[in-house]
Amino acid sequence: MTFRLLIAASFASVGCISAQDLVTVFLDFDHPPSGISFAEMKREAATVIAAAGLAVEWKPLPETQGVETFSRLAVLRFRGRCDSERRLEKYSGGDVLGLTNLDGNRVLPFGEILCDAVREWLAAPAGAFGYAQRAQVYGRALGRVVAHELYHIFGNTLLHDLAGIAKATQSGADLRSRRARLEAPAAQRLRGNVNGARRGFFHAPSNPAVY
């Protein structure tokens, strides 16, 4: 049986990167994201993951041919509308913002980001922003949820920390703050797993609709 590892919301410059430091993340969206939010999401997630000495290569899942091979691969599906075109309203749904798929206690390289939940949940404090600032704040929040799921996937770990991106619960202030980081224990855990992993290769998914 496949389970999911959840990240919940609480209401209260990288140098030269070698191929050994590169992780590949395939992205698939229910609806195309806004340009500002998409760029900010990638920038924020890559900045957080860089604390473990890793660089992220982003690729659109629908464009894969299913024949490429990668040593470190993750697939993230973005559910809902990943933009901030609509003014954000007070969040009234559940507290799950992202999840990573599990097979028993084994972390699978597949995750989901719940875009509507992130957007709506940021509504109360972000609603007064203009479009560009709102899109940037939203993209930053998405990037931190993405970084949390990539920590689980590439760290091959179910563990959470008491602080930083690897916390099990992120507050609104955590997601909106100007700066977030992967604390040293989580960064070491992530880097240690990547360094110790066997150098096998994954094939890119050949059917974007199934995993």
Protein Blocks (a to p, Z undefined) as FASTA:
>chain_A
ZZdddddddfklacdddfklpccdddddfbacdfklmmmmmmmmmmmmmmnopacddddf
klpgolaccfbdcddddehjddfkbacdddfbdfbfbdcddehjaccfbdcddfklmmmm
mmmmmmmpcfklmmmmmmmmmmmmmmmmmmmmmnopabdcfedjklmbdcfklmmpmbdc
ddfklmmmmmmmmmmpccbdcdddfblkbZZ
